[in-house]
Amino acid sequence: MSSADLRYPRPTILADYARAGIGVLLCGAPLLLLEVNQWLAAILVAGFALFALFLVRTALRHRTRYVLGPDTLCADGPAGTLVEWGRLDRMKLSYFSTKRDRSDGWMQLAIGSTGGRLVKVDSSLDGFHDIVERAARAAEGTGVTLSDATRANLRAMGIVVAGQEESV
């Protein structure tokens, strides 16, 4: 297996920048331009802080590339780290629904190897399925215990791991 260079798609990043910028503007402008009571100011400051954090997170995602190799996943960027597949000791695949009937949403994979920081990627990342599939194989190989939710989410992606019935 050769290395793959993966990034978040440009339209996704641009949309996140737009959301963060609009949020910062809508929460920050009233604080600068109007006299608001302390309770409204507190709400606007909290909103401003959340959108500013989202802006920083978006910038980090924009500047990070992921290199999926046969032995590692490298997050190459400002907060970069490395996951060694042969030393994988943590894996969690979560589903976040945006609708009550769970018909729409996104997945997030959190993985780590001994001595390293956690790497989190979400399903908008190009090559997300490949990373999840490789992480699942590594988890099998290193004996990582997977939660029922992670197993169900793997199954939903069409990835079967040891000890999981295919017909469920």
N, C-alpha and C positions, 0 to 999 in steps of 0.2 A: 504494500500500500504506500503510495506516495503522499506527500504533504499537500494539504489543501489550505488556501488562504481565504478566510471567511470574514465577512463584515456585515454590519446591519445595512439593509438597503437604503439608498439615498432618500427615496420618498418618505420612508419611515422616520429617518433622522430629521429631515426638513419639517415634517409634520409635528414632531416633538418640539423642535426649536420654536415653531410658530405657536404651539399651545403654551409653552413656557413663557415666551415673550409677551403674549397677550395677557396671560395671568399676572405677570410681573407688572405690566402696564396698568391693568385694571385695578390691581390692589395698591400699587405705588402712587399712581397719579392723584387719587383723592387725598392721600396723606400729604402730598406736596402742594396741592392746589386749593384745597378746601379746609375749612375748620370743621373738624368732626369731633363728636363727644368721645370720651375715653373708651367706652365700650365698643363703639364702632371702630375706633382706631386700633384697639387690641385685635379685633377680628381681621381688619385689613393687614396689620403687621404679620399676623399668623399666616394669612393667605400669601402675602408677599414672600415670606420665608419659605413656605412650601414650594411655591413656583420657582423661586431662586434655586432651591436645592434640586428641583427637577431640571432646571437649566444646566446646572453643573453636571448632573448625572448624564444628561443628553450629550454634553460636550465630551465627557469621558468615553461614552459609547462611540461617539463619532471618531475619536482619536485612537480607539483600540481595534486591533485586528486580531483574529484568532487563527492560529496555525494548528490544524488538526493533522497530527502525524501518527505513524504506526505505534509509537511508544509514549507520546505525550499530547497534551492539549496546552498550547501556550497562548496566554492572553498577553499580547504585546502592545503595551500602551502605558499611559501615565500611572495606572494602578495595576500593572501587569503582574502575572504570576504564572506558575507552571503546575500542571497536573500530570503526574506520571501514572500511566495506566497500570503498570505492574505494582504500584504502591497505593492504588485507590483505596480509601478507607471510609469515604462518605459519598452517598448519592441519594438525592431526593428529587423526584419529579412531581411538580405540583401543577394543578389545573385551577385557573382563576376564571370563573364564569362572569360574563357581562350581562347575562339574561337569566331571569328566574328559572326558565326551563332548561338551563345549562346547554342551550343549543349554540352558543357563541362564547368565545373567550380565548385565552392564550395559556400556554404552558411555560413553566420556568424550571430549568434544570440547575441544581446546585450540587457541585461535585468538589471533592478535595482529595489530596493524597497526603500521606504521612509527612508532617513537617511543613506543609504548604498552606497557603490561604485558600479559602473557598472561592471557586469560580462560579458565577451565576450568569446564565444566558437564557434568553427567552425565545419563544417560537418564531419571532419575526426575524431572527438571525438567519441569513442564508446558510444552509448546511446544518440547521438545527437537528434534523432527523438523523443525519450521519453522526453527529456528536452524541446524541442520546443512544443510538445503537452501539457505538463504540464504548460508551460508558457502561451500558448494560452488560456487554461482553466482559469488560474489565471487572465489573462487580461480581460476575459469576466466577471469574478466575481468582479473585482475591478473597472470595467468601464474604463479601459485604452483605449484611442483612438488609433487605429492602422492605419498607413498610407496605401494608396492604394497599394504601393509596398510590404509592409509586408503582407497584405491580399492576394495578388497575389502569393507571395512566400509560404505562408501557404497552399493555394489552390494547388500549384504545389507539395507540400509534402503530399497532401491528407488530410489536416486538415481543417475542416470547423468551422468557428466561427460565433457567432450571427450576423445577419445583412448581411451575405454573402450568395448569392445564390449558391446552389450546382451545378447547371447546367451551370455555366459560364465557 
